[in-house]
Amino acid sequence: MAKPTPNDLLRLARTPRFLLRAALGLVLIVAFAFLGHWQWQRTQDVLASERAALAAVVAVDGLNPVGTELTNETVGRAVTAEGVYQPQLQRIVANRGLDDRPGVWIVTPLRLADGSLVAVMRGWLPTASSPGVSAPEGVVRVTGVLQADESFYGGAQTTGGPIAAISQTSLDWGSQARAGFIMLGSQEPASAPAPIPVPMQAQPGDVAFPFQNFFYAFQWWIFGLFVVAVYVRWLWLDAELLGEGAESTPHAPAEPTGD
């Protein structure tokens, strides 16, 4: 059986029957490409909306209940908290620099309405006696970034003086203290003098990738390739059938020639 040549395929593709099939296939390919693009865009929209939800500022008490540890999804979230500072429990974190300047961090517990405490790292000062070390009185609303306890210097002893790292063990505020601490970004009402806030950008954990929409997109594009494959296969088989018919057509016998 002779294989169809490119010219055979081209002649067959120009017939009305295959021109109609090609037009129908083109319509299907365009439709599948559009549906695939729509599902791909849907994938991006789902990611964007879920990431925007994670980036929104939320109340800290909904992320780190008393007695629980922070999860990977909550560390780095932008949070807000409202309460009253407890200056008698304030701690100084030694050896913390800012812009290549040595200094300290000021960590003050904020007592929330339910009586629990959340640590607020209010910012940086050159020394533990610099203006601004005293926490403001009255109800304040703070906004910042939630951070997990610092794990280094875990075995350092707590003596009531400066601490080496921020953790529930070193702060020693009892069972009503919530895990983690807030890196202060802003405070209402503002106070002056005050520690210099340490820059910290909110970095929420990423959301689960919507694989369902992702695979739907590729599914539609694969359907489009399938249409092309079916058309080419159809064209090839019909060309082979035509070739077989031409080979089986009997030739007229040659007329005898006279001497």
N, C-alpha and C positions, 0 to 999 in steps of 0.2 A: 504494500500500500504506500503510495507516494505521499509524503508529507506536504501540506499546503505551503505554498510560497507566500512571502509578504504581498506580492501582487495579487494572489488569489484572495487573501484576506481583505485587502483593500477594495477589490472589486465587489466582494460580498458585502462589506460594510457600507457600500454606497447604494445598496438596494433599498427600496422603500421599507421592506420588512425590518431590516437592521437599523435603518435611520430612525424608525419609530421606537425600536428598542433602546437605541442610544439616547433618544430624547427622554424617554421614561427613566432610564438609568441616571441621566444627568439631574433630573428633578429629584430623584431619591437621594443622590449624593449631596446636593445642595441642602436638602431638608435634614439629612443626618449631620452634615457639617454644622448647620445652624443649631441643632439640638445639642451637639457636643460642645459647641461654644457656650451655649446657655448653661449647661451643667458645669462647665469649667468656671464660668463667672459666678455661678451659685456657690461653688466651692470657696472662691475668694471672698464672697460676701459673708458666708458663714464664719470664716476665719476672722474677718475684720470685725464683725459684730461681737463675737465672743472675746476677742482681744480687747475691744473697746470696753466691754463689761468688766474685764479684769483690771483695766486701767482706771476705772472710775473710783473716786474716793469713797471709802466705806468706813463705818464705825468700827473701831478696833475691837470692841467687846464681842463682835460677831465672828471674829477670826481666831482669837486665842482665848477660849474660855478658861477660867481658873482651873488649874490642875491638869491641863493638857499641854502637849508640846506643839510647837509650830510645825506645819507641814511645808513641803516644798512649794505648794501652790500659794501659800500665804506670805512667805518671805519675799520682801521686795514690793509688797502691795502699798499703794497710797492709802493712808488711813487718817481718821480724825478721832479725837477724844475730847471729852469735856469733863472738867473736875477741878479740884483744888490741890495745889502743890502741897507737899508735906516736907517743909524745909528741914525738919529735925532728922529726917532719914536721908538727906542728900549725901551723895558720895562723889568723890573726886577720882577720876581715872588718870593715873600718872603717865607721863612720857607719851603724850599725843601731840603731834605736830600739825601745823597748818601752813601751807605755802612756805615750807622749809623753816618755819619758826617753831621752836620748842614750846610746849605748853601742856595744858591739861584739858580734859573733857569734864563737863559738869552734868551729872546724872541725878535727876530729881524725880521721886515718885509722884504720880498724879493719882489722887483718890477719886474714883468714879462714883456715880450716884449709887451703885449697888454695894459700895464699901470696898471694892477690890482696888488693887494698886497696879498701875502700869508705869514702867520706867520710861522717862523721857530724857534723851540725851540732848540737853538744851543748847549745847554748842561748845566752842573752844574759847579758852582764855589763856593769857600768858602765864599766869600763876593762880594758885588756889585762893589768893587774897585780892585779885584784881577786881575793880568795880564791875558789877554785873553778876557776881557769884551768887548773890542772894536772890531767891525765887520770889516772884511777885505774889501778893496776897489776893484772895478772892477767887471767884470762878473764872477759869480761862478755857479757851477752846484752842486746841493745838492741831496742827496738820503736819504730817510728815510721812516717813517711809518706815514700815515695820521691818525690823531686823531680828534675826535669831541670836540667841545668846552666843557670845564669843567663846570658842572652845579652847583657845590657848591659855597657858598658865592655869590650867584647871586645878593643879595641886597647891596653888598659892594660898597661904594662910590669910584669913580675914581678921584684922585687929582693930577695925574701927577707923583706921587711917586711910590713905589713898589706896586704891585697888589697881590691879594690873590689867584686868579685863572685865567686861560687863557680862555677868551671868547671875542666875538666881542664887547660886552659892555665895559668890563674892558680895552681892548686894545684901543678902541676908535680911529680907523683908518679910519673911514668914509665908504661911500657906495662902494668904490672900493676894499674893503677887502673881501677876500673869506672866507667862513665858515671853521672852523676847523684850525688845525695847523699841521705842519710836525715835528715829533720827529727826529732830525738829526741823521743819521747814519754815513754818510761820505760826504766829500766836496772836489770838485776839482776846482781850485787848493787848496791844504791844506794850512792852515795858522798856525802859531805858534808865541806866545802862543795862546791857544784856550781853550774854555770850554771843560770839559770832557763829552763826549756823554753819555746820560742816556740809559742803555740797554732797548731796546724795540723790540720785535720780531713781525714781520708781522703776522697778524692773520686774513686773509680774511674770510668773511662770507661764510658759506657752500653753495653749489649749490643744486638745486632741485634734488631730488632723481629720477632717470629714472624708474618710476614704470612700464612703458610699457615693457621694456626689462625684468624687474624683474618678472612680471606676465607671460610673454612668457616662461621664464625658468621653472616656476612651472607648466605651462600648459603642456609642453612636458613630465615632470615627471609624471603628473597625467595621461596622455595618456598611459604611461608605466604601471601604476597600473591598468588602465582600461583593458589593454590586459590580465593581470593576472586574473582579475575578470571574464572576458568573457570566458577564457579557463576553469577556475574552474567551472563556471556555466554550460558550455557546457558538461564538463565531468560528472557533477552530473546528468543533465537531461538525457544523454545517458545511464548512469548506471541505472536510474530509469526505463527507457523504457525496458532495458534488463531484469530487475527484474520482470516487469509486464509480459513480454513474457514468462519467466520461470514459473510464477505462473499459466498462462492460458494454458500451454501445458497439454493436457489430459493424464492421466496415463493409461497404459494398464490394462484391467480388470484381476483380479486374476483368475487363472485356478482353476476349482473345484477339490477338493481333494477327492479321493475315500475312502470309509469306509474300 
